[in-house]
């Protein structure tokens, strides 16, 4: 992951167990200022809980929802 591109983001996980993922087509989107990054943690059923990645000093990460593993893997990939 380009540290320069994401230098203004809060890349500290919001809680234990969260990993950083990226929307697969984020670079093709024209949404200004959107990183395409999300915090993801699998629950007991194997589904994926998604939370926002915020900018530094912008507040706290908040829940975006829960996706089935199959639906999640179709659109997101682990960020490197």
C-alpha positions, 0 to 999 in steps of 0.5 A: 500500500502506498504510504504517501497516498494514505498518509492522512488516514487513521490506519489503526484498527478500531478494535481487536480482530480487524484487518484492512481491506480495499474495494477491488475497483477503488482506483476506477471510482471517481468519488473524490477523497475516497480511499476505498479502504475498510476495516473488516472482521469476521464474525462467528458465522464467518460473515464480514463486519465492515467499518469505515477508515477515517482520516486522522483527527476525523473521529471514530470508525463506524459500522457499515454493515455485515456482508456474507463471506461470498458477497464480500470476497466478490468486491473486496481484497486484503490491502497490502 
